[in-house]
Protein backbone atom coordinates (compact mmCIF):
# COMPACT_ATOMS: atom_id res chain seq x y z
CA UNK A 1 0.00 0.00 0.00
CA UNK A 2 1.39 3.41 -0.98
CA UNK A 3 0.57 6.37 1.22
CA UNK A 4 1.29 9.87 0.06
CA UNK A 5 1.51 12.62 2.60
CA UNK A 6 1.39 16.21 1.47
CA UNK A 7 2.87 18.75 3.79
CA UNK A 8 3.08 22.47 3.46
CA UNK A 9 6.60 23.76 3.16
CA UNK A 10 7.56 25.63 6.30
CA UNK A 11 7.93 29.36 5.93
CA UNK A 12 11.56 30.35 6.14
CA UNK A 13 12.41 32.92 8.76
CA UNK A 14 14.55 35.84 7.67
CA UNK A 15 17.48 37.50 9.39
CA UNK A 16 17.19 41.26 9.20
CA UNK A 17 20.45 43.12 9.70
CA UNK A 18 20.68 46.45 11.49
CA UNK A 19 24.05 48.22 11.65
CA UNK A 20 25.09 50.51 14.48
CA UNK A 21 27.59 53.09 13.28
CA UNK A 22 28.33 56.60 14.57
CA UNK A 23 25.58 56.31 17.23
CA UNK A 24 22.84 55.47 14.68
CA UNK A 25 20.73 52.35 14.06
CA UNK A 26 20.62 51.80 10.29
CA UNK A 27 18.06 51.25 8.98
CA UNK A 28 16.20 52.96 11.80
CA UNK A 29 12.93 51.25 10.84
CA UNK A 30 12.48 47.71 9.54
CA UNK A 31 9.58 45.40 8.69
CA UNK A 32 9.65 41.78 9.83
CA UNK A 33 7.44 38.77 10.55
CA UNK A 34 6.97 36.68 13.66
CA UNK A 35 9.83 34.16 13.71
CA UNK A 36 12.28 36.47 11.94
CA UNK A 37 15.54 37.41 13.64
CA UNK A 38 16.90 40.92 14.03
CA UNK A 39 20.70 41.01 14.13
CA UNK A 40 22.50 44.14 15.24
CA UNK A 41 26.13 44.69 14.22
CA UNK A 42 27.87 47.28 16.36
CA UNK A 43 30.63 48.99 14.35
CA UNK A 44 31.17 51.66 17.00
CA UNK A 45 33.93 51.67 19.62
CA UNK A 46 31.24 52.04 22.32
CA UNK A 47 28.83 49.45 23.69
CA UNK A 48 25.13 49.90 22.88
CA UNK A 49 21.83 48.23 23.72
CA UNK A 50 18.64 47.50 21.85
CA UNK A 51 16.15 48.03 24.66
CA UNK A 52 12.36 47.77 24.58
CA UNK A 53 10.52 49.19 27.61
CA UNK A 54 8.91 46.22 29.34
CA UNK A 55 10.56 43.86 26.84
CA UNK A 56 14.01 42.76 25.83
CA UNK A 57 17.33 44.43 26.65
CA UNK A 58 20.04 43.25 24.26
CA UNK A 59 23.60 44.28 25.16
CA UNK A 60 25.73 44.81 22.03
CA UNK A 61 29.44 45.27 22.88
CA UNK A 62 31.71 47.30 20.60
CA UNK A 63 32.60 45.43 17.39
CA UNK A 64 30.15 42.58 18.19
CA UNK A 65 26.85 41.21 16.90
CA UNK A 66 23.76 40.25 18.87
CA UNK A 67 20.35 39.03 17.80
CA UNK A 68 16.80 38.47 18.96
CA UNK A 69 14.03 36.34 17.43
CA UNK A 70 10.65 38.05 17.16
CA UNK A 71 7.92 36.17 19.03
CA UNK A 72 4.82 38.34 18.62
CA UNK A 73 3.22 40.66 16.06
CA UNK A 74 3.01 44.37 16.72
CA UNK A 75 4.96 47.60 16.62
CA UNK A 76 8.21 47.63 18.58
CA UNK A 77 10.12 50.79 19.44
CA UNK A 78 13.60 50.34 20.87
CA UNK A 79 16.47 52.56 22.00
CA UNK A 80 19.98 52.44 23.42
CA UNK A 81 20.01 52.76 27.23
CA UNK A 82 23.45 54.41 27.08
CA UNK A 83 22.54 56.82 24.26
CA UNK A 84 18.75 57.47 24.48
CA UNK A 85 18.81 59.57 21.31
CA UNK A 86 19.51 56.33 19.38
CA UNK A 87 16.10 54.95 18.40
CA UNK A 88 14.81 52.18 16.17
CA UNK A 89 11.48 50.68 15.14
CA UNK A 90 10.39 47.20 14.07
CA UNK A 91 7.00 46.52 12.51
CA UNK A 92 6.24 42.83 13.12
CA UNK A 93 3.58 41.17 10.96
CA UNK A 94 1.98 37.82 11.95
Secondary structure by P-SEA (a helix, b strand, c coil): cbbbbbbcccbbbbbbbbbbccccccccbbbbcccbbbbbbbcccbbbbbccccbbbbbbcccbbbbbbbccccbbbbbbcccccccbbbbbcc
